[in-house]
Amino acid sequence: MDLQKMLAASVELNRQIEMKRQLVWQPDHRLANAFVALDVELSEMANTSEWFKVWKTHRGKQDEGLTSRATLLNEYVDAMDFFLLIANLKNWNKIIVDSQSELTTITAKKAEEFLDKQYLILKQMIFKAYFAHSESSYKHAWHLFLKFGLVDFGFTTDEIQAAFFAKNEVNKQRQQNNY
C-alpha cells in the first residue's frame, strides 16, 4: 500500500473540490469540517459492518450489486480519505508516511472479538486530536484505523489501495458532474 501516493491523491482531490466550489475557508473551519466528515464516515463504516448489532443474525449491509465486504471496504476507504486529509491539514503527513513501515507490525496483531471498545477508543483519540491538538492521539487513532481494516475486517493492503484509488476516481467524476 503506497500511503504517500494515497495521501497525495487525497490532497489533490480536496484542492480540486475547493477550487471548483470556490471554497474559501478559515483554517479552523476547514479542519473542523474534515474532523466532522471523518467522524461521520467512521460511523457509516460501523453501521455498514453492523458488528455492534448483536440482535441481528445476518450482519453487514450491502450496496446494490456489491457484497457486504465490498460495501464495507468502500466505507472504510471513505474514512481513510478524511484521515489523510486531516494529516495534511495539520501538517502531520509524517505520521501517514512513517506508518508504511509499520503495516507488517499492525497486520500481525490479533483480531478483536468485540470491536466496540476499540471503536470507542478510536473516536476518543480523534476527538482528542481535534480538541487538544494532539498529534500522538491522531497517530494512535490512525494505527487503530489501520488495524480495523487490515486485521479486524481482513482487507489486504492491495484491496485497500485499489478501493481507495477507485473511489478517488468516482469522486473526481462526481465533481465533473456537479455532484
C-alpha positions in Angstrom: 0.0 0.0 0.0 1.6 3.2 -1.1 0.4 5.6 1.6 2.5 8.5 0.2 0.7 8.2 -3.2 -2.7 7.8 -1.5 -2.0 10.9 0.6 -1.1 12.9 -2.5 -4.3 11.8 -4.2 -6.4 12.8 -1.3 -4.9 16.2 -1.1 -5.2 16.8 -4.8 -8.9 15.8 -4.8 -9.5 18.2 -1.9 -7.8 21.0 -3.8 -9.8 20.4 -6.9 -13.0 20.4 -4.9 -12.1 23.6 -3.2 -11.2 25.3 -6.4 -14.2 24.1 -8.3 -16.6 25.1 -5.5 -14.6 28.3 -4.8 -14.4 27.5 -1.2 -12.6 30.0 1.0 -12.2 28.5 4.4 -10.8 29.9 7.6 -8.3 27.2 8.6 -10.1 26.3 11.8 -13.4 25.9 9.9 -11.8 23.6 7.2 -10.2 21.5 9.9 -13.4 21.2 11.9 -15.3 20.2 8.8 -12.7 17.5 8.0 -13.0 16.1 11.5 -16.8 16.0 11.3 -16.6 14.3 7.9 -14.2 11.7 9.4 -16.5 11.1 12.4 -19.5 10.6 10.1 -17.5 8.2 7.8 -16.4 6.2 10.7 -20.0 5.9 11.9 -21.0 4.8 8.4 -18.2 2.2 8.5 -19.5 0.8 11.8 -23.1 0.9 10.6 -22.2 -0.9 7.4 -20.3 -3.7 9.2 -23.0 -4.0 11.9 -20.7 -5.7 14.4 -22.5 -4.0 17.2 -25.9 -5.1 16.2 -26.0 -8.2 18.4 -29.7 -8.6 17.8 -29.2 -9.4 14.1 -28.4 -12.9 12.8 -27.0 -11.7 9.5 -24.8 -8.7 9.7 -23.3 -6.5 7.1 -25.1 -4.1 4.8 -24.5 -4.2 1.1 -25.0 -1.7 -1.7 -26.8 -2.8 -4.8 -24.5 -5.1 -6.9 -21.9 -5.4 -4.2 -21.1 -7.9 -1.5 -21.3 -6.7 2.1 -17.5 -7.0 2.2 -17.1 -4.7 -0.8 -19.6 -2.3 0.6 -17.6 -2.2 3.9 -14.4 -1.7 2.0 -15.9 1.3 0.2 -17.0 2.9 3.6 -13.5 2.1 5.0 -11.7 4.0 2.2 -14.1 6.9 2.6 -13.0 7.3 6.2 -9.4 6.8 5.1 -9.6 9.7 2.7 -10.5 12.0 5.6 -7.7 10.6 7.8 -5.3 11.5 5.0 -6.8 15.0 4.5 -6.6 15.8 8.2 -3.0 14.7 8.3 -2.3 17.1 5.5 -4.3 20.0 7.1 -2.4 19.5 10.4 1.0 19.0 8.8 1.0 15.5 10.2 1.8 13.8 6.9 4.9 12.2 8.5 2.5 10.0 10.6 1.0 8.6 7.4 4.2 8.1 5.6 6.0 6.6 8.6 3.2 4.1 9.1 4.1 2.5 5.8 6.9 0.6 7.6 4.6 -0.4 10.5 2.0 -2.2 8.3 3.6 -5.6 8.9 3.5 -5.0 12.7 -0.1 -3.9 12.5 -1.2 -6.9 10.4 0.4 -9.2 12.9 -1.9 -8.0 15.7 -4.7 -10.2 17.0 -8.2 -9.5 15.7 -10.7 -8.3 18.3 -13.7 -10.4 19.0 -15.7 -7.4 20.2 -14.9 -4.2 18.3 -17.0 -1.8 20.5 -14.2 -0.7 22.8 -11.7 -0.4 20.1 -14.1 1.8 18.1 -14.8 4.0 21.1 -11.1 4.4 21.7 -10.6 5.3 18.1 -13.3 8.0 18.4 -11.9 9.3 21.6 -8.4 9.6 20.1 -9.9 11.5 17.1 -11.7 14.0 19.4 -8.5 14.4 21.4 -6.5 15.1 18.2 -9.0 17.8 17.4 -9.7 19.4 20.7 -6.3 19.0 22.3 -4.4 19.3 19.0 -2.7 16.0 20.0 -0.6 14.6 17.3 0.1 11.5 19.3 -3.7 10.9 19.7 -4.1 11.3 15.9 -1.3 8.8 15.4 -2.9 6.3 17.8 -6.3 6.7 16.0 -4.6 6.2 12.6 -3.0 3.0 13.8 -6.3 1.7 15.3 -8.0 2.6 12.0 -5.4 0.6 10.0 -5.8 -2.3 12.4 -9.6 -2.2 11.8 -9.1 -2.6 8.1 -6.1 -4.9 7.9 -6.9 -7.2 10.9 -10.5 -6.9 12.1 -12.1 -6.5 8.7 -9.4 -8.7 7.0 -8.7 -6.4 4.0 -5.4 -6.7 2.3 -3.2 -3.7 1.6 -3.8 -4.3 -2.2 -7.6 -4.3 -1.7 -7.5 -1.1 0.3 -5.3 0.7 -2.2 -7.3 -0.4 -5.2 -10.6 0.6 -3.5 -9.1 3.9 -2.4 -8.0 4.9 -5.9 -11.2 3.6 -7.4 -13.2 5.8 -5.0 -10.9 8.7 -5.7 -11.8 8.4 -9.4 -15.5 8.2 -8.6 -15.2 11.4 -6.5 -13.4 13.1 -9.4 -16.2 12.1 -11.8 -18.8 13.3 -9.3 -17.2 16.7 -9.2 -17.2 16.9 -13.0 -20.9 16.0 -13.0 -21.8 18.7 -10.4 -22.4 16.2 -7.5 
